[in-house]
Amino acid sequence: MTDLPRWMQHLGERAAAPDFHRWREMVTAAGGCTHPIRLVGSSSTVDTTTGEVLATYDTADEPTGYLLTACGNRRASRCESCARVYADDTFHLIRSGLAGGRDVPESVAAHPRVFATFTAPSFGPVHSRSLSRDGRTRPCHPRDNGPTCLSRHQEDDPKLGQAIDPDTYDYAGAVLWNHHAAELWHVFTVYLRRQLAEHLAVPRSKLNDHLRAEYAKVAEYQSRGLVHFHAVVRLDGPNGPAEHPPFGITADDLTSAITTAARSATVALPGRTLRWGKQLDIRPITTDAGWTDKRVARYIAKYATKGAEAAGTVNRPLRNIQHLDRIRGLTPHARRMIEACWAESTHYPRLRDWAHMLGYGGHFSTKSRRYSTTLTTIRRDRADHRATQARDSAGLPPLPDHTDRFGTWQVIGTGYKTTAEETWAEHIREQRRAG
């Protein structure tokens, strides 16, 4: 063994350790998480009707002395395995609100539903790529006045999304738009209710007695560093998804209401007014072809695991901006937006906290309360299913329906202790990808 490279010796030594088999089981259960959490503590499973303790667990009994659990990070750039689980959960959450399932009846598929994309306005021309009808790449910005670019960019051109003329680009406006995008969405939902009430000829305060508008959305960064929202909007009756909305209201009516509400929604700031961009794409969700419930759910789930790094920035908070030159992968455009966040933080203090996100501090995935089930419910069901599987494999009877878990836990560390453990975890991730 001494003739082997040192890193291979370390792998063998870790595999020969007495706790390796159990350690590997925990890493596998965590999906090969890139940065797992190490916990110590204990828990008890109790029958809530009788008070009987049905099972106990204590990390003191573990060969490792601790329990490994997945980090749960949704971003693929931070943890691919946890992001994959998050995407799967998001897919089921979105689809249950379109096709039914879990807490939603299947009849919801007959409700008016649309898939809408809300974009940011322009704050200056950026390098872009578009195709003509015959599939040829058009020149980037062949303008007679203002910044021009006649290049025919390829898909992997690093210039895409970068400002053509950084000195005239409105970086302050861009980061302020990101910073208030969630507020602009809220204003839009208020105007949407107004439009629907007007369509039904009822007072706005009485709209919930006739109809409810439910939604689920995800934020995505464009290459120019601005977020846009992909949203599912659905109309229900007054009692929620189990009830059809008033007779006669259609997906076309919903599209019209969304269009008017989006054009009307604004957020006023000192010296500027924020609004949605001119590009508003609204498509009906169908059951057989085109934008089906499965296609929409898959599309939204894909973007739920992406972050601002897709726009050329970093995926961690910044304590200062004195050493931006040392950050790998940071594009000139993203750097200017980060600097704009720092400059505007004198008026908007939270901008500095979200400079690494180019000003956006909102949630990436949100939904209205009655749209469908929740991620918490999905995760609890998965945990219960795995617990049932574990009891089956151990030859134990299933737990009664009325049980609860009580425990005390403490975080003692994150990540793997050695390079050998990281290598073994990567091997486990590869096995999961392959099988």
C-alpha positions as CSV (number, residue, x, y, z in Angstrom):
1,M,0.0,0.0,0.0
2,T,3.0,2.3,0.5
3,D,3.6,2.2,-3.3
4,L,0.2,3.9,-3.9
5,P,-0.2,7.6,-4.3
6,R,-0.8,9.4,-1.0
7,W,-4.4,10.3,-1.9
8,M,-5.2,6.6,-2.6
9,Q,-3.7,5.6,0.7
10,H,-6.0,8.1,2.4
11,L,-9.1,6.7,0.6
12,G,-8.1,3.2,1.7
13,E,-7.5,4.3,5.3
14,R,-11.0,5.9,5.4
15,A,-12.6,2.8,4.0
16,A,-10.8,0.6,6.6
17,A,-12.1,2.8,9.5
18,P,-14.6,1.0,11.8
19,D,-17.3,3.7,11.2
20,F,-17.0,3.7,7.4
21,H,-19.9,1.5,6.6
22,R,-22.3,3.6,8.7
23,W,-20.7,6.9,7.5
24,R,-21.3,5.7,3.9
25,E,-25.0,4.9,4.7
26,M,-25.5,8.4,6.1
27,V,-23.8,10.0,3.0
28,T,-26.0,7.9,0.7
29,A,-29.1,8.8,2.7
30,A,-28.1,12.5,2.3
31,G,-27.8,12.0,-1.5
32,G,-24.1,12.5,-1.5
33,C,-24.7,16.1,-0.4
34,T,-21.7,18.4,-1.2
35,H,-21.7,20.2,2.2
36,P,-23.6,18.1,4.7
37,I,-24.4,19.2,8.3
38,R,-23.1,17.2,11.3
39,L,-25.5,17.0,14.2
40,V,-25.4,15.6,17.7
41,G,-28.4,15.0,19.8
42,S,-31.3,12.6,20.4
43,S,-35.0,12.2,19.5
44,S,-38.0,10.1,20.5
45,T,-41.0,9.0,18.6
46,V,-44.1,9.1,20.7
47,D,-47.7,7.9,20.3
48,T,-49.6,11.1,20.9
49,T,-52.8,9.3,22.0
50,T,-51.1,7.2,24.7
51,G,-47.9,9.0,25.4
52,E,-45.9,5.8,24.8
53,V,-42.4,6.2,23.6
54,L,-42.2,4.0,20.5
55,A,-38.6,4.5,19.4
56,T,-35.6,6.5,20.5
57,Y,-32.4,7.6,18.7
58,D,-29.2,9.1,20.0
59,T,-26.1,10.1,18.1
60,A,-24.0,8.8,21.0
61,D,-24.9,5.3,19.7
62,E,-23.5,6.1,16.2
63,P,-20.1,4.8,15.3
64,T,-19.3,8.2,14.0
65,G,-20.6,10.0,17.1
66,Y,-22.7,12.3,14.9
67,L,-25.5,12.3,12.3
68,L,-25.0,13.6,8.8
69,T,-27.9,15.4,7.2
70,A,-28.2,17.1,3.8
71,C,-27.6,20.8,3.6
72,G,-30.8,21.4,1.6
73,N,-29.4,24.2,-0.5
74,R,-31.6,24.8,-3.5
75,R,-28.8,26.2,-5.8
76,A,-27.2,23.7,-8.1
77,S,-24.0,25.8,-8.0
78,R,-23.7,25.0,-4.2
79,C,-25.0,21.5,-4.0
80,E,-26.1,19.6,-7.1
81,S,-27.7,16.7,-5.2
82,C,-29.8,18.8,-2.9
83,A,-30.7,21.1,-5.8
84,R,-32.0,18.0,-7.7
85,V,-34.3,17.1,-4.7
86,Y,-35.5,20.7,-4.5
87,A,-36.3,20.7,-8.3
88,D,-38.2,17.5,-8.0
89,D,-40.2,18.9,-5.0
90,T,-40.9,22.1,-7.0
91,F,-42.1,20.1,-10.0
92,H,-44.6,18.2,-7.9
93,L,-45.7,21.4,-6.1
94,I,-46.4,23.2,-9.4
95,R,-48.0,20.3,-11.2
96,S,-50.3,19.5,-8.3
97,G,-51.8,22.9,-8.7
98,L,-52.3,22.3,-12.4
99,A,-53.3,18.7,-12.7
100,G,-54.4,17.9,-9.2
101,G,-52.9,15.5,-6.7
102,R,-52.0,15.6,-3.0
103,D,-54.3,18.3,-1.5
104,V,-55.7,19.5,-4.9
105,P,-58.6,17.8,-6.8
106,E,-58.0,16.7,-10.4
107,S,-60.9,18.9,-11.5
108,V,-58.6,21.9,-11.2
109,A,-57.2,21.0,-14.6
110,A,-60.4,22.5,-16.1
111,H,-59.9,25.9,-14.5
112,P,-58.6,28.9,-16.5
113,R,-54.8,28.7,-16.2
114,V,-52.0,30.6,-17.9
115,F,-48.2,30.6,-17.9
116,A,-46.8,34.1,-17.9
117,T,-43.3,35.6,-18.1
118,F,-42.7,39.1,-16.6
119,T,-39.5,40.8,-17.7
120,A,-37.6,43.9,-16.6
121,P,-37.4,47.0,-18.7
122,S,-34.3,48.1,-20.5
123,F,-31.6,50.1,-18.7
124,G,-29.4,50.3,-21.7
125,P,-28.5,48.2,-24.7
126,V,-26.7,44.9,-24.0
127,H,-25.0,42.4,-26.3
128,S,-27.7,39.9,-27.4
129,R,-28.3,37.2,-29.9
130,S,-31.4,36.6,-32.1
131,L,-32.2,34.5,-35.1
132,S,-33.9,35.4,-38.3
133,R,-36.8,33.3,-39.7
134,D,-34.3,31.2,-41.8
135,G,-32.2,30.5,-38.7
136,R,-29.4,32.8,-39.3
137,T,-27.9,35.0,-36.5
138,R,-28.8,38.6,-36.7
139,P,-26.4,41.5,-36.0
140,C,-26.5,42.4,-32.3
141,H,-27.4,46.1,-32.3
142,P,-27.4,47.7,-35.8
143,R,-28.6,51.1,-34.6
144,D,-28.3,54.5,-36.3
145,N,-28.1,56.3,-33.0
146,G,-26.7,55.3,-29.7
147,P,-24.4,52.3,-29.0
148,T,-24.1,49.9,-31.8
149,C,-22.7,46.4,-32.2
150,L,-22.8,44.6,-35.5
151,S,-21.4,41.3,-34.3
152,R,-23.2,38.1,-34.8
153,H,-22.8,36.5,-31.4
154,Q,-22.5,32.8,-30.9
155,E,-24.4,31.1,-28.0
156,D,-21.3,30.9,-25.8
157,D,-20.1,34.4,-26.5
158,P,-19.0,35.9,-23.1
159,K,-20.2,39.3,-24.3
160,L,-23.8,38.3,-24.2
161,G,-25.7,40.2,-21.5
162,Q,-22.9,42.7,-21.1
163,A,-23.6,46.4,-21.6
164,I,-22.5,47.7,-25.0
165,D,-21.6,51.0,-23.5
166,P,-21.1,50.7,-19.7
167,D,-20.6,54.4,-19.3
168,T,-24.2,55.2,-20.4
169,Y,-25.9,52.1,-18.9
170,D,-28.2,52.9,-16.0
171,Y,-26.7,50.5,-13.4
172,A,-28.4,52.3,-10.5
173,G,-31.8,51.8,-12.1
174,A,-31.0,48.2,-12.8
175,V,-30.1,47.3,-9.2
176,L,-33.0,49.3,-7.8
177,W,-35.4,47.4,-10.1
178,N,-34.0,44.1,-8.9
179,H,-34.3,45.3,-5.3
180,H,-38.0,46.2,-5.7
181,A,-39.0,43.4,-8.1
182,A,-40.9,41.5,-5.3
183,E,-42.7,44.7,-4.4
184,L,-43.6,45.3,-8.0
185,W,-45.1,41.7,-8.1
186,H,-47.2,42.5,-5.1
187,V,-48.5,45.6,-6.7
188,F,-49.3,43.6,-9.8
189,T,-51.4,41.1,-7.8
190,V,-53.4,43.9,-6.3
191,Y,-54.1,45.3,-9.8
192,L,-55.0,41.8,-11.1
193,R,-57.7,41.5,-8.4
194,R,-59.0,44.9,-9.5
195,Q,-59.2,43.8,-13.1
196,L,-60.9,40.6,-12.3
197,A,-63.5,42.4,-10.1
198,E,-64.1,44.8,-12.9
199,H,-64.7,42.0,-15.3
200,L,-67.2,40.4,-13.0
201,A,-68.8,43.7,-12.2
202,V,-68.4,43.2,-8.5
203,P,-66.8,45.4,-5.8
204,R,-63.1,44.7,-5.2
205,S,-63.8,43.9,-1.6
206,K,-66.3,41.2,-2.6
207,L,-64.1,39.5,-5.2
208,N,-63.3,36.5,-2.9
209,D,-67.1,35.8,-2.7
210,H,-67.0,35.0,-6.4
211,L,-63.5,34.1,-7.5
212,R,-59.9,33.6,-6.3
213,A,-56.7,34.1,-8.3
214,E,-53.9,31.7,-7.2
215,Y,-50.4,31.7,-8.5
216,A,-46.9,30.1,-8.2
217,K,-43.8,31.8,-9.5
218,V,-40.1,31.5,-9.8
219,A,-37.4,34.2,-10.4
220,E,-34.7,33.7,-13.0
221,Y,-31.7,35.9,-13.8
222,Q,-31.2,37.0,-17.3
223,S,-27.7,37.2,-18.6
224,R,-27.9,41.0,-18.3
225,G,-28.2,40.6,-14.5
226,L,-31.9,41.4,-14.1
227,V,-34.5,39.0,-12.8
228,H,-37.7,38.1,-14.5
229,F,-40.6,36.0,-13.2
230,H,-42.1,32.8,-14.6
231,A,-45.6,32.5,-13.1
232,V,-48.6,30.1,-13.2
233,V,-51.8,32.0,-12.6
234,R,-55.1,30.0,-12.0
235,L,-58.6,31.0,-11.3
236,D,-60.7,29.2,-8.7
237,G,-64.2,29.5,-7.2
238,P,-64.6,31.3,-3.9
239,N,-63.9,28.1,-1.9
240,G,-60.6,27.3,-3.6
241,P,-59.3,24.7,-6.1
242,A,-62.2,22.3,-5.4
243,E,-64.6,24.8,-6.9
244,H,-64.8,26.1,-10.5
245,P,-64.7,29.8,-11.1
246,P,-67.9,31.6,-12.3
247,F,-69.3,30.4,-15.5
248,G,-68.1,32.2,-18.6
249,I,-64.7,33.5,-17.4
250,T,-62.0,32.0,-19.6
251,A,-58.2,31.9,-19.9
252,D,-58.5,34.7,-22.5
253,D,-60.2,36.8,-19.8
254,L,-57.4,36.0,-17.4
255,T,-54.8,36.9,-20.0
256,S,-56.5,40.3,-20.6
257,A,-56.6,41.0,-16.9
258,I,-52.9,40.0,-16.4
259,T,-51.9,42.2,-19.4
260,T,-53.8,45.3,-18.0
261,A,-52.6,44.7,-14.5
262,A,-48.9,44.4,-15.6
263,R,-49.1,47.6,-17.6
264,S,-50.7,49.4,-14.7
265,A,-48.4,48.2,-11.8
266,T,-45.7,50.6,-10.7
267,V,-43.4,51.3,-7.8
268,A,-42.6,54.9,-7.2
269,L,-39.1,55.8,-5.9
270,P,-37.5,59.3,-5.5
271,G,-36.7,60.4,-9.0
272,R,-37.9,57.3,-10.8
273,T,-40.8,55.0,-11.4
274,L,-40.3,51.2,-11.7
275,R,-42.5,49.1,-13.9
276,W,-42.4,45.8,-15.9
277,G,-40.7,45.6,-19.2
278,K,-42.6,45.7,-22.5
279,Q,-42.0,42.0,-23.1
280,L,-44.9,40.1,-21.4
281,D,-45.4,36.6,-22.6
282,I,-48.7,34.8,-21.6
283,R,-49.6,31.3,-22.8
284,P,-52.6,29.2,-22.0
285,I,-51.8,25.9,-20.2
286,T,-53.3,23.0,-22.1
287,T,-53.8,19.3,-21.3
288,D,-52.7,17.7,-24.5
289,A,-50.1,19.8,-26.5
290,G,-48.1,23.0,-26.3
291,W,-47.6,24.3,-22.8
292,T,-49.0,21.3,-20.8
293,D,-49.0,21.1,-17.0
294,K,-46.1,18.8,-17.1
295,R,-44.0,21.0,-19.4
296,V,-44.8,24.1,-17.3
297,A,-43.9,22.4,-14.0
298,R,-40.7,21.0,-15.5
299,Y,-39.8,24.5,-16.8
300,I,-40.3,26.2,-13.5
301,A,-38.5,23.5,-11.5
302,K,-35.5,23.9,-13.7
303,Y,-35.1,27.6,-12.9
304,A,-35.9,27.1,-9.2
305,T,-32.4,25.8,-8.6
306,K,-30.5,28.6,-10.4
307,G,-29.1,31.7,-8.8
308,A,-27.4,35.0,-9.7
309,E,-24.2,33.2,-10.7
310,A,-25.9,32.6,-14.1
311,A,-25.5,36.4,-14.6
312,G,-21.8,36.4,-13.9
313,T,-21.8,37.2,-10.2
314,V,-20.9,35.3,-7.1
315,N,-23.0,32.9,-5.0
316,R,-22.0,34.2,-1.6
317,P,-22.4,37.5,0.3
318,L,-19.7,40.2,0.0
319,R,-18.3,41.9,3.1
320,N,-16.7,44.6,1.0
321,I,-15.9,45.4,-2.6
322,Q,-12.3,46.3,-2.3
323,H,-11.1,43.1,-3.9
324,L,-13.6,42.4,-6.7
325,D,-10.6,41.9,-9.1
326,R,-9.7,38.7,-7.2
327,I,-13.1,37.1,-7.7
328,R,-13.0,34.5,-10.4
329,G,-15.8,34.4,-13.0
330,L,-17.1,37.9,-12.1
331,T,-18.1,39.7,-15.3
332,P,-17.5,43.4,-15.9
333,H,-21.2,44.0,-16.1
334,A,-21.9,42.2,-12.8
335,R,-19.1,44.1,-11.2
336,R,-20.6,47.4,-12.2
337,M,-24.0,46.3,-10.7
338,I,-22.3,45.3,-7.5
339,E,-20.7,48.7,-7.3
340,A,-24.0,50.3,-7.9
341,C,-25.6,48.3,-5.0
342,W,-22.8,49.7,-2.8
343,A,-23.4,53.2,-4.0
344,E,-27.2,53.1,-3.7
345,S,-27.0,51.5,-0.2
346,T,-26.8,55.0,1.3
347,H,-30.5,55.4,0.5
348,Y,-31.4,51.7,0.5
349,P,-29.3,50.0,3.2
350,R,-30.4,46.5,2.4
351,L,-28.9,46.8,-1.1
352,R,-25.4,46.1,0.4
353,D,-26.6,42.8,1.9
354,W,-27.8,41.7,-1.6
355,A,-25.0,43.1,-3.7
356,H,-23.9,39.6,-4.6
357,M,-27.4,39.0,-5.9
358,L,-27.2,42.2,-7.9
359,G,-29.8,43.8,-5.6
360,Y,-32.5,41.1,-5.6
361,G,-33.3,39.9,-2.1
362,G,-36.7,38.3,-2.7
363,H,-37.5,34.6,-2.6
364,F,-36.8,32.6,-5.8
365,S,-39.8,30.4,-5.5
366,T,-43.1,31.5,-4.0
367,K,-46.8,30.7,-4.3
368,S,-50.1,31.9,-3.0
369,R,-51.5,30.0,0.0
370,R,-54.2,28.0,-1.8
371,Y,-52.4,27.3,-5.0
372,S,-51.4,23.7,-4.0
373,T,-49.6,21.7,-1.3
374,T,-46.5,23.0,0.4
375,L,-42.8,22.0,0.2
376,T,-43.0,21.3,3.9
377,T,-45.8,18.7,3.3
378,I,-43.9,17.1,0.5
379,R,-40.7,16.8,2.6
380,R,-42.6,15.5,5.6
381,D,-44.3,12.8,3.4
382,R,-40.9,11.8,2.0
383,A,-39.4,11.6,5.5
384,D,-42.3,9.4,6.6
385,H,-42.0,7.2,3.6
386,R,-38.3,6.7,4.2
387,A,-39.0,5.9,7.9
388,T,-41.6,3.3,6.9
389,Q,-39.1,1.8,4.5
390,A,-36.4,1.6,7.2
391,R,-38.8,-0.1,9.6
392,D,-39.8,-2.6,6.9
393,S,-36.2,-3.4,6.2
394,A,-35.5,-3.9,9.9
395,G,-38.5,-6.1,10.3
396,L,-40.4,-3.7,12.5
397,P,-44.2,-3.0,12.3
398,P,-45.4,0.3,10.9
399,L,-45.8,3.2,13.3
400,P,-49.4,4.2,14.4
401,D,-50.9,7.1,12.6
402,H,-50.9,9.4,15.6
403,T,-47.2,9.8,16.3
404,D,-44.8,12.7,16.6
405,R,-41.1,13.2,17.0
406,F,-39.4,15.2,19.7
407,G,-35.7,15.9,19.9
408,T,-32.8,18.1,20.8
409,W,-30.1,18.8,18.2
410,Q,-26.9,20.8,17.9
411,V,-24.8,21.6,14.9
412,I,-21.2,20.7,15.4
413,G,-19.9,21.3,11.9
414,T,-20.5,21.4,8.2
415,G,-18.9,19.7,5.3
416,Y,-16.6,16.7,5.2
417,K,-13.6,16.4,7.6
418,T,-11.0,15.2,5.0
419,T,-10.3,15.2,1.3
420,A,-10.8,11.4,1.4
421,E,-14.3,11.8,2.7
422,E,-15.0,14.4,-0.1
423,T,-13.7,12.0,-2.7
424,W,-15.9,9.1,-1.3
425,A,-18.9,11.4,-1.3
426,E,-18.3,12.4,-4.9
427,H,-18.1,8.6,-5.8
428,I,-21.5,8.2,-4.1
429,R,-22.9,11.1,-6.2
430,E,-21.6,9.6,-9.4
431,Q,-23.3,6.3,-8.5
432,R,-26.6,8.1,-8.0
433,R,-26.3,9.9,-11.3
434,A,-25.6,6.6,-13.1
435,G,-28.3,4.7,-11.5
